[in-house]
Amino acid sequence: MILVWAQAIAGLGLFFAGMELLSGNLRSLTSRRFQRAVAAWTATPWQGFLWGVLAGAATQNTTVVTFIVVGLIVARTIDVARGLPIILGCNVGISTLLFIVSLDVGPAVLLLVGLIGIAVSLHRLQNWHTVLWALFGAALLFVGLDFIKTGMAPLAETDLVRSAIEATAGSYLPAFLIGAALTVAVQSSIAISVLAMSLTVTGLLGFETAVVVTFGANFGAGLKTLLLSWKLRGEARQLASFQVAFKAVGCLIFLPLFFVELATRWPLVLSLLEWISPRPAQDVAWIYLLFNCVTALTLLPLLRPAAALLARLWPRTPDEDAARPAFIGDFALEDPDLAMDLLAREQHRVFQAVAGLLDPLVDDGPQGRGGTGGGGGTGGGIMAAPKSTAAPRQVLRATAGFLEDLGGRPLTARQYGRLYGQLDDQDHLAGLLADVDRFAGTLGQLAADERGRALGELLAHALHAALQSCADALAPEADAESLATAIALSGERGPVLRGVREAYVGDGGDTVRPELATGMLAAFSQFERILWQVHAMVARRAQATMEGGAVAEAAALAAE
C-alpha cells in the first residue's frame, strides 16, 4: 500500500514539475514577433478564441495564458476586449489533455521522455533547448497523470476510499463540494478530473456522480483563481475575474440542466454524454470538454459588454498607465525618422520616471518607509520608500524591442548613426534605473544613524535636483542653453564630493563605525556613477544637436 500511495504522490509531483517546465519555457518564447503574430491572429473574437484553444492545448495552464495576455495588453498589442476570447478558448484547449490521458499512452510517453532527455543533452541542439525543455515538461506532465490514473486503481479498493465513495453515493452536493475543494487544494482541475476518471473506470464512481465531481472541479478552478487574484487590480484583475465568471456561468448552465434531467428524465446533459462518449474512460473528458465549450460559446457574443463591465468594476490603475508605451508602436516602423522621433520621446519619458523615483525621498511629509506603496513607519524624507521601478522597467522592455525591430529595417547612414545613439541611451537608462533604485536603498540603510541620515538627505536633494534639470535638458525640444546647464550640473564633481566625503566619513573612515562608513562610501560611489551616466547622455545629445545644426546649415548653403 505504501508503494501505491507513493506512486500517486509521485504522479502529482511529476505533473506539477512538468507543468512548471512547460509553462516556464513557453513563457520565454513570447518574443515581439510572437506578439505581432498574436495581434494579427486575434483581429476577430473567433480568431482569438481559436488561438486560445491552441494556446490552452499547448500550455495546459490557464494561468500561463493569462500571463501572456496581460503582457500583450500592457505592450498595447491588444486590448482587454481582444484578450477575453483567448481566455475562453484556453479553457476549451486544456480539455484535450484528458482525452490523451484516457488512452493507454504510458509506453509512448516514457519513450518520449527518454528521447527528449537525450536530445536536451546534445550540444548541437542548444539553439532548440527552450523548445526541448518545454516538450520535456509536457512529457513529464503526461507521465505524472498516467501515474495518478494507474495508482488510483489499487487505492480505490481500500476501505477508506470505498467508505468515502459510498457516503457520497446519490448525494450530489457533497460530490460537488469535494471536487471543488480538492481542486483548490491541489491547484489543478485536470488532476482532479483524472482522479474522477480513474474511479469511474474501476466502477466505484457512478456516471452521475462523476459528472457532478467534474462540475465541482471546474467551479474549484474558478474559486482558486478568485483566491489568487484577490489583491490584483486593474487589467490583471479584469482577466482573472472573467475567468472566475466563466466557471460560475458554466455551473449556472449545467447544474440546473443536470437536476432537471434527473427529476424529469428529459434527455439533456446526461443523455448527450451517454450518446457521444464511446468508452467509460472518456466520460470525464467529454464532461469537461462539454462544460467549457458550451460556456465559451455562450459568452462569446457577450464579450464587448463584458469588457465594458470589467473596466468599470476594476479600472486600469495609474501604474498600468505608466507601464504602457505612450508614443511608440508598430505603426511607426514604416517611417524610420518618425519612429526615432517617437522613440526619443519614449526614452525621455523613462528618464523622467527615473528622476521621479527620488520624489518621496526629498518630500518632508509624514510618509513612512513603505511610503506611497506600502504604508508602515512614521519617518519622512529618506525614510520613505522610493517609487516602484516596475513601470519604467516595462516601458524599457518595450523600447528595447522597438529598437530591435527598427534595426532590422533598411536605414540610411544618418539613420544608423542616430539609431546607435539611441541604443547607447537605452543602455544608460537601464543602468540609471538600477543605480537610482540601489542608491535609494542605500540611503534607507543610512537613515538609521543621525550622521548617515544627514548625508543621505544632502545627497538625495542634490541628485534629485540634478536629475530634474537634466530631464528638462533631454527633452526633444530642449535648447542649447538647457543642454549646457545640464552638462555643468552632471559634470566632474570630484573635488566637491571629496570634501563632503571627508567631512562626513573622515580621513580614512576612522571617525565613524565601520559599517556606517561602508554605507556612506557606497552612497558616494553610486551618486557619482549616476551622474556619470547622466552626463554621458547629455553630452551625446549636445553633440548630436551640434551635428544636426551643422548639417542643416550646410544644406541651407547648398540650397542657395
C-alpha positions in Angstrom: 0.0 0.0 0.0 2.9 2.4 0.7 4.1 1.8 -2.9 0.6 2.7 -4.2 0.4 5.9 -2.3 4.0 6.7 -3.3 3.0 6.3 -7.0 0.0 8.6 -6.7 2.1 11.3 -4.9 4.9 10.9 -7.4 2.4 11.3 -10.2 1.2 14.5 -8.6 4.8 15.8 -8.3 5.7 14.9 -11.8 2.5 16.6 -13.1 3.4 19.9 -11.4 7.0 19.7 -12.3 6.1 19.1 -15.9 3.6 21.9 -15.8 6.3 24.3 -14.5 8.8 23.3 -17.1 6.3 23.5 -19.9 4.8 26.9 -18.9 8.1 28.5 -17.9 9.8 27.7 -21.2 6.8 28.6 -23.3 6.6 31.9 -21.5 10.2 32.7 -22.6 9.2 32.2 -26.2 6.9 35.2 -26.3 9.1 37.5 -28.4 7.9 40.7 -30.2 7.4 38.7 -33.4 5.2 36.3 -31.5 3.3 39.3 -30.0 2.7 40.8 -33.5 1.5 37.4 -34.8 -1.0 37.1 -31.9 -2.2 40.7 -32.7 -2.8 39.6 -36.3 -4.5 36.3 -35.3 -6.9 37.9 -32.8 -8.4 40.5 -35.1 -11.9 39.0 -34.5 -13.4 37.2 -31.5 -13.5 33.9 -33.3 -9.8 34.2 -34.3 -8.9 35.0 -30.7 -11.0 32.0 -29.5 -9.2 29.6 -31.8 -5.8 31.0 -30.8 -6.8 30.5 -27.2 -7.7 26.9 -27.9 -4.3 26.3 -29.4 -2.6 28.1 -26.5 -4.5 26.1 -23.9 -3.8 22.8 -25.6 -0.1 23.7 -25.8 0.4 25.1 -22.3 -2.3 23.2 -20.4 -2.3 26.1 -17.9 -4.8 29.0 -17.9 -2.5 31.0 -15.6 0.3 31.0 -18.2 -2.1 32.0 -21.0 -3.5 34.8 -18.8 0.1 36.0 -18.1 0.8 36.1 -21.8 -2.4 38.0 -22.5 -1.6 40.5 -19.7 1.8 41.1 -21.3 0.2 41.7 -24.7 -2.3 44.2 -23.2 0.5 46.1 -21.3 2.5 46.3 -24.5 -0.6 47.7 -26.3 -0.6 44.9 -28.8 -4.2 44.0 -27.9 -6.8 45.4 -25.5 -8.8 43.6 -22.9 -11.8 43.0 -25.2 -9.5 41.1 -27.6 -7.9 39.2 -24.8 -11.1 37.8 -23.4 -11.8 35.4 -26.4 -8.3 34.0 -25.8 -9.2 33.2 -22.2 -12.4 31.5 -23.4 -10.5 29.3 -25.9 -7.8 28.4 -23.4 -10.4 26.8 -21.2 -11.5 24.6 -24.1 -8.0 23.8 -25.2 -6.9 22.4 -21.8 -9.6 19.8 -22.2 -7.6 17.9 -24.8 -5.2 16.6 -22.1 -8.0 14.5 -20.6 -8.7 12.7 -23.9 -5.0 11.9 -24.2 -4.8 10.6 -20.7 -7.9 8.4 -21.3 -5.9 6.4 -23.8 -3.2 3.9 -23.0 -0.2 6.2 -23.7 2.1 5.1 -20.9 4.7 3.4 -23.0 4.7 6.1 -25.7 5.1 8.9 -23.1 8.0 7.1 -21.4 9.7 6.7 -24.8 9.1 10.4 -25.4 10.7 11.3 -22.1 13.8 9.3 -23.0 14.1 10.7 -26.5 13.7 14.3 -25.4 16.1 13.8 -22.5 18.7 12.6 -24.9 18.1 15.5 -27.2 18.5 18.0 -24.4 21.9 16.7 -23.7 23.2 17.1 -27.3 25.2 20.3 -27.7 24.4 20.6 -31.4 20.7 21.2 -30.4 21.5 24.0 -27.9 19.5 26.5 -30.1 16.4 24.4 -29.5 16.9 23.9 -25.8 13.9 26.1 -24.8 11.6 24.2 -27.1 13.0 20.8 -26.0 12.6 21.6 -22.3 9.0 22.7 -22.9 8.4 19.3 -24.7 10.2 17.5 -21.8 7.8 19.3 -19.4 4.8 18.2 -21.4 6.1 14.6 -21.4 6.6 14.7 -17.6 3.1 16.1 -17.2 1.7 13.1 -19.1 3.8 10.7 -17.1 2.5 12.2 -13.9 -1.1 12.0 -14.9 -0.6 8.4 -16.0 0.9 7.6 -12.6 -2.1 9.2 -10.9 -4.5 7.2 -13.1 -2.9 3.8 -12.6 -2.1 4.5 -8.9 -5.7 5.3 -8.1 -7.0 1.9 -9.1 -5.5 0.0 -6.1 -6.3 2.9 -3.8 -9.9 2.6 -4.9 -10.1 -0.9 -3.4 -9.2 0.3 0.1 -11.8 0.5 2.8 -11.2 4.2 3.4 -11.8 5.2 -0.2 -14.8 2.8 -0.6 -16.5 4.2 2.5 -15.9 7.8 1.4 -17.4 7.0 -2.0 -20.4 5.1 -0.6 -21.1 8.0 1.8 -21.5 10.3 -1.2 -23.4 7.9 -3.4 -26.5 9.6 -4.6 -25.6 12.7 -2.6 -24.6 15.2 -5.3 -23.9 18.2 -3.2 -21.0 16.5 -1.3 -19.6 15.2 -4.5 -19.7 18.8 -6.0 -18.1 20.3 -2.9 -15.4 17.5 -2.8 -14.5 18.2 -6.4 -14.2 21.9 -5.8 -12.2 21.6 -2.5 -9.7 19.1 -4.0 -9.2 21.4 -7.0 -8.4 24.3 -4.7 -6.1 22.1 -2.6 -4.0 20.7 -5.4 -4.4 23.8 -7.7 -5.5 21.7 -10.7 -8.9 20.8 -12.0 -7.2 18.5 -14.6 -5.6 16.4 -11.8 -9.0 16.0 -10.0 -10.7 15.1 -13.3 -8.1 12.4 -13.9 -8.8 11.1 -10.4 -12.6 11.0 -11.2 -11.7 9.2 -14.4 -9.8 6.5 -12.6 -12.6 5.9 -10.1 -15.2 5.8 -12.9 -13.2 3.2 -14.8 -13.0 1.0 -11.7 -16.7 1.3 -11.2 -16.5 2.9 -7.8 -17.8 6.2 -9.0 -21.1 6.3 -10.8 -21.7 8.2 -14.0 -23.9 10.9 -12.5 -21.5 11.4 -9.6 -18.5 11.7 -11.9 -20.4 14.4 -13.8 -21.0 16.4 -10.6 -17.4 15.9 -9.4 -16.2 17.4 -12.8 -18.6 20.3 -12.4 -17.2 20.8 -8.9 -13.6 20.7 -10.3 -14.4 23.4 -12.7 -16.0 25.5 -10.0 -13.0 24.9 -7.8 -10.8 26.2 -10.6 -12.7 29.4 -10.6 -12.6 29.6 -6.8 -8.8 29.1 -7.0 -8.5 32.0 -9.4 -10.6 34.2 -7.2 -8.4 33.5 -4.2 -5.2 34.0 -6.1 -6.4 37.3 -7.7 -7.9 38.9 -4.6 -5.2 41.5 -4.3 -4.9 42.2 -8.1 -6.0 45.4 -9.5 -6.7 46.9 -13.0 -6.5 44.8 -16.1 -5.0 41.8 -14.5 -8.0 41.7 -12.1 -10.3 42.1 -15.1 -8.9 39.0 -16.8 -8.9 37.0 -13.5 -12.5 38.0 -12.7 -13.6 37.0 -16.2 -12.1 33.5 -15.6 -14.0 33.3 -12.3 -17.2 34.4 -14.0 -16.6 31.9 -16.8 -16.6 28.9 -14.4 -19.6 30.3 -12.4 -21.6 30.7 -15.6 -20.8 27.2 -16.6 -22.1 25.9 -13.3 -25.3 28.0 -13.7 -25.9 26.5 -17.1 -25.1 22.8 -16.4 -26.2 22.2 -12.8 -29.9 23.1 -13.4 -29.9 21.0 -16.6 -28.4 18.1 -14.7 -31.0 18.2 -11.9 -33.9 18.8 -14.3 -32.9 15.7 -16.2 -32.7 13.6 -13.1 -36.1 14.8 -12.0 -37.9 14.6 -15.3 -35.8 12.1 -17.3 -35.9 14.6 -20.2 -32.9 13.9 -22.5 -30.5 16.7 -21.7 -26.9 16.6 -20.4 -26.6 13.0 -19.3 -28.3 11.6 -22.4 -26.0 13.7 -24.6 -22.9 12.4 -22.8 -24.0 8.8 -23.0 -24.5 9.3 -26.7 -21.2 10.9 -27.6 -18.9 9.0 -25.1 -18.0 5.6 -26.7 -15.8 4.5 -23.7 -16.3 4.8 -19.9 -12.7 6.0 -19.7 -13.6 9.1 -21.8 -16.8 10.0 -19.9 -15.0 12.6 -17.7 -13.1 14.0 -20.7 -16.3 14.6 -22.6 -17.9 16.2 -19.5 -15.0 18.5 -19.0 -15.0 19.5 -22.7 -18.7 20.0 -22.9 -18.8 22.2 -19.8 -16.1 24.5 -21.1 -17.1 24.5 -24.8 -20.8 25.3 -24.2 -19.9 28.0 -21.7 -17.4 29.6 -24.0 -19.8 29.6 -26.9 -22.5 31.2 -24.6 -20.2 34.0 -23.6 -18.5 34.7 -26.9 -21.3 37.1 -28.2 -21.2 38.9 -24.9 -17.5 39.9 -24.8 -17.9 43.6 -25.6 -20.4 44.3 -22.8 -18.4 42.0 -20.5 -15.2 44.0 -21.2 -17.0 47.3 -20.5 -18.4 46.0 -17.2 -15.0 44.7 -16.1 -13.4 48.0 -17.0 -16.0 49.8 -14.9 -15.5 47.4 -11.9 -11.7 47.3 -12.0 -10.4 50.3 -14.0 -6.9 50.5 -15.2 -4.5 51.7 -12.4 -2.1 54.6 -12.7 0.8 52.2 -12.5 -0.6 50.3 -15.5 -0.9 53.5 -17.5 2.7 54.4 -16.6 3.8 50.9 -17.7 2.3 51.3 -21.2 4.3 52.9 -24.0 2.9 56.3 -24.7 4.5 57.1 -28.1 6.0 54.1 -29.9 4.0 51.4 -31.8 4.4 49.1 -34.8 2.6 51.7 -36.9 5.8 54.0 -36.8 8.2 51.4 -38.1 7.4 52.1 -41.7 8.9 55.6 -41.3 12.3 55.3 -39.5 12.6 59.0 -38.9 9.2 59.2 -37.3 10.0 56.0 -35.3 13.2 57.5 -33.9 11.4 60.8 -33.0 8.8 58.9 -31.1 11.4 56.6 -29.5 13.3 59.7 -28.3 10.1 60.9 -26.6 9.5 57.5 -25.0 13.1 57.3 -23.7 12.7 60.8 -22.3 9.6 59.6 -20.6 11.6 56.8 -19.0 14.3 59.3 -17.9 11.6 61.5 -16.2 10.3 58.3 -14.4 13.8 57.6 -13.2 14.2 61.1 -12.0 10.8 60.8 -10.2 11.9 57.7 -8.3 13.5 60.0 -5.7 10.5 62.2 -5.2 9.4 60.5 -2.0 12.9 60.8 -0.6 13.0 64.6 -0.8 9.4 65.0 0.4 9.4 66.1 4.1 5.8 64.9 4.6 4.9 62.3 7.1 5.5 59.2 4.9 6.8 56.1 6.4 9.2 53.7 4.8 6.8 51.9 2.5 5.5 55.4 1.5 3.3 55.6 -1.5 3.0 51.9 -2.0 3.1 50.2 1.3 2.4 52.0 4.5 4.1 51.5 7.8 6.7 53.6 9.6 6.5 57.2 10.6 9.6 59.0 9.2 9.7 61.3 6.1 12.5 62.2 3.7 14.9 59.4 3.0 13.0 57.2 5.4 10.3 57.0 2.7 10.4 54.3 0.1 11.2 55.3 -3.5 8.6 54.7 -6.2 8.3 51.3 -7.8 10.6 50.6 -10.8 8.1 48.2 -12.3 6.5 50.7 -14.7 9.7 52.2 -16.2 11.2 48.7 -16.5 8.2 47.6 -18.5 8.5 50.6 -20.8 12.2 50.0 -21.2 11.5 46.4 -22.3 9.1 47.9 -24.9 11.7 50.4 -26.2 14.3 47.6 -26.4 12.1 45.5 -28.6 11.2 48.6 -30.7 14.9 49.3 -31.2 15.5 45.7 -32.3 12.6 45.9 -34.8 13.9 49.3 -36.1 17.4 47.9 -36.5 16.0 45.3 -38.9 14.7 47.9 -41.3 16.6 49.4 -44.2 18.2 52.6 -42.9 20.4 55.4 -44.3 23.9 56.1 -42.8 22.5 59.1 -41.0 19.6 57.0 -39.5 22.0 54.3 -38.4 24.1 56.9 -36.6 21.0 58.1 -34.8 20.0 54.5 -34.0 23.3 53.8 -32.4 22.9 56.9 -30.2 19.5 55.7 -29.1 20.9 52.2 -28.4 23.5 53.9 -26.2 20.8 55.9 -24.4 18.9 52.6 -23.9 21.9 51.1 -22.1 22.3 54.2 -19.9 18.6 54.3 -19.0 18.7 50.6 -17.9 21.8 51.3 -15.8 20.3 54.5 -14.3 17.1 52.7 -13.3 19.1 50.0 -11.4 21.6 52.5 -9.9 18.9 55.0 -8.7 17.0 52.2 -7.1 20.1 50.9 -5.5 21.1 54.4 -4.3 17.7 54.9 -2.7 18.1 51.6 -0.9 21.5 52.6 0.4 20.1 55.9 1.7 17.3 54.0 3.5 20.0 52.0 5.4 21.9 55.1 6.3 18.8 56.7 7.8 19.1 54.6 11.0 22.1 56.8 12.1 21.8 60.6 12.6 25.0 61.4 10.6 24.1 58.9 7.9 20.6 60.5 7.6 22.1 63.9 7.3 24.4 62.8 4.5 21.6 60.9 2.8 19.3 63.9 2.7 22.1 66.0 1.3 22.9 63.6 -1.5 19.2 62.9 -2.2 18.3 66.5 -2.6 21.4 67.2 -4.8 20.8 64.2 -7.0 17.1 64.9 -7.3 17.7 68.5 -8.4 20.4 67.4 -10.9 18.1 64.7 -12.4 15.2 67.1 -12.7 17.3 69.7 -14.5 18.8 67.1 -16.8 15.3 65.7 -17.6 14.3 69.1 -18.9 17.5 69.3 -21.0 17.0 65.8 -22.5 13.5 66.7 -23.8 13.4 66.5 -27.6 12.6 70.3 -27.8 15.3 71.4 -25.4 17.6 74.3 -26.4 21.4 74.6 -26.3 21.3 76.6 -23.1 19.4 73.9 -21.2 21.9 71.3 -22.5 24.9 73.5 -21.4 23.4 73.8 -17.9 22.8 70.1 -17.7 26.4 69.3 -18.8 27.6 71.6 -16.0 25.3 70.0 -13.4 26.3 66.5 -14.3 30.0 67.1 -14.9 33.0 66.3 -12.9 32.4 66.9 -9.1 35.4 65.0 -7.8 36.9 67.8 -5.6 33.5 68.8 -4.1 32.5 65.3 -3.4 35.9 64.5 -1.9 35.4 67.4 0.6 31.9 66.2 1.5 33.1 62.7 1.9 36.0 63.7 4.3 33.6 65.9 6.3 31.1 63.0 6.9 33.2 59.9 6.8 36.5 61.3 8.0 40.0 60.8 6.6 40.3 57.0 6.1 36.8 56.4 7.5 38.1 56.0 11.1 35.8 58.6 12.7 32.6 56.6 12.3 31.5 53.0 12.8 33.0 50.8 10.0 29.5 49.6 8.8 28.3 53.2 8.6 31.4 54.3 6.8 30.9 51.5 4.3 27.3 52.6 3.6 28.4 56.2 3.2 31.1 55.3 0.8 28.7 53.2 -1.2 26.3 56.1 -1.4 29.0 58.4 -2.7 30.1 55.8 -5.3 26.5 55.3 -6.5 25.9 59.1 -6.6 29.0 59.6 -8.8 28.0 56.7 -11.1 24.5 58.0 -11.6 25.9 61.5 -12.5 28.4 59.9 -14.9 25.7 58.1 -16.8 23.5 61.2 -17.0 26.5 63.3 -18.2 27.2 60.7 -21.0 23.6 61.0 -22.2 23.5 64.8 -22.0 26.9 65.1 -23.8 25.8 62.8 -26.6 22.6 64.8 -27.0 24.6 68.1 -27.1 26.9 66.6 -29.8 24.0 65.3 -31.8 22.4 68.8 -31.6 25.5 70.5 -32.8 26.0 68.0 -35.7 22.3 68.4 -36.6 22.7 72.2 -36.7 25.9 71.9 -38.9 24.1 69.6 -41.3 21.1 71.9 -41.5 23.4 74.9 -42.1 25.3 73.0 -44.9 22.0 72.1 -46.5 20.9 75.7 -46.5 24.1 76.9 -48.1 23.9 74.2 -50.7 20.3 75.3 -51.5 21.5 78.9 -52.0 
